[in-house]
Amino acid sequence: MIPELKTTDPTIETIEKEVIPSLRFSTEDVLTEKADIQRRRHDAERAATLGNAYHGKLDIYFQTADGSVKRVYTTVWATHEEYLTLKSGISLPLRAVLSFDFY
């Protein structure tokens, strides 16, 4: 089950998208349930549609290799098999994404 994440949670660090390339990510998927992985894929496609059609931003919650949860507020330009392309051409591994928060 996808964990409930809140923007007010003090343990979740909010970062700028430009920091993402310097982060390390696990080779394992942060989600274990097939239904959660399918939901993430669906939400990733929605996020790309929002970004391309409306230039809309959203929160993406993801986990780094050290287990810390981070949040980035950005636009998703494209969804690929294994990663997301964010504004400015920055890539985020899809396996690291915990959830999306659409406004």
CORVENMO-V541115 format. One record per pair of residues at least 12 apart in sequence whose ideal C-beta (glycine too) atoms are under 10 Angstrom apart, sorted by the first residue. I is the first residue (numbers start at 1). GAP is how many residues later the second one is. Records with the same first field share a line. If there is no record, write none. Layout:
I=GAP / GAP
//
This chain:
1=30 / 31 / 32 / 34 / 35 / 38
2=28 / 29 / 31 / 33 / 34 / 35 / 37 / 38 / 41 / 59 / 95 / 96 / 97 / 98
3=27 / 28 / 33 / 58 / 60 / 66 / 95 / 96
4=95
5=54 / 56 / 64 / 66 / 93 / 94 / 95 / 96
6=55 / 65 / 95
7=52 / 54 / 64 / 66 / 94
9=52 / 60 / 62
11=57 / 58
12=47 / 49 / 56 / 57 / 58 / 59 / 86
13=51 / 55 / 56 / 57 / 58 / 59
14=45 / 56 / 57 / 58 / 59
15=47 / 49 / 55 / 56 / 57 / 58 / 59
16=56 / 57 / 58 / 74
17=43 / 55 / 56 / 57 / 58 / 69 / 70 / 71 / 73 / 75
18=54 / 56 / 68 / 70 / 72
19=51 / 53 / 71
20=40 / 42 / 44 / 50 / 52 / 54 / 64 / 66 / 68 / 70 / 71 / 72 / 73 / 76
21=68 / 69 / 70 / 71
23=39 / 41 / 42 / 43 / 45 / 47 / 69 / 70 / 73
24=40 / 41 / 42 / 72
25=37 / 38 / 39 / 40 / 41 / 58 / 67 / 68 / 70 / 71 / 72
26=37 / 38 / 39 / 40 / 41 / 67 / 69 / 70
27=38 / 66 / 68
28=37 / 67 / 68
29=34 / 64 / 65 / 66 / 67 / 68
30=31 / 32 / 33 / 34 / 37 / 39 / 63 / 64 / 65 / 66 / 67 / 68 / 69
31=32 / 63 / 64 / 65 / 66 / 67 / 68
36=62 / 63
37=57 / 58
39=60 / 61
40=54 / 55 / 57 / 58 / 59 / 60
41=38 / 40 / 53 / 56
42=58
43=15 / 17 / 33 / 36 / 54 / 56 / 57 / 58 / 59
44=16 / 32 / 34 / 35 / 36 / 39 / 40 / 48 / 50 / 53 / 56
45=31 / 34
46=12 / 30 / 33 / 54 / 56
47=13 / 27 / 28 / 29 / 30 / 31 / 32 / 37 / 39 / 50 / 53 / 54 / 55
48=27 / 28 / 29 / 30 / 31 / 32 / 36 / 37
49=27 / 30
50=25 / 26 / 50 / 52 / 53
51=23 / 24 / 25 / 26 / 27 / 28 / 33 / 34 / 35 / 36
52=23 / 24 / 25 / 26
54=21
55=20 / 22 / 32
56=19 / 20 / 46 / 47
57=15 / 16 / 17 / 18 / 19 / 30 / 45 / 46
58=14 / 15 / 16 / 17 / 18 / 42 / 43 / 44 / 45
59=12 / 13 / 14 / 15 / 40 / 41 / 42 / 43 / 44
60=12 / 13 / 14 / 16 / 24 / 26 / 32 / 36 / 37 / 38 / 39 / 40 / 41
61=35 / 36 / 37 / 38 / 39 / 40
62=22 / 30 / 31 / 32 / 33 / 34 / 35 / 36 / 37 / 38
63=32 / 33 / 34 / 35
64=32
65=31
69=29 / 30
70=26 / 28
71=27 / 28 / 30
72=14 / 18 / 20
73=28 / 30
74=12 / 13 / 14 / 16 / 18
75=12 / 13
76=16 / 24
77=12 / 13
78=13
79=15
80=14
81=13
82=12 / 13
83=12 / 13 / 14
84=12 / 13 / 16
//
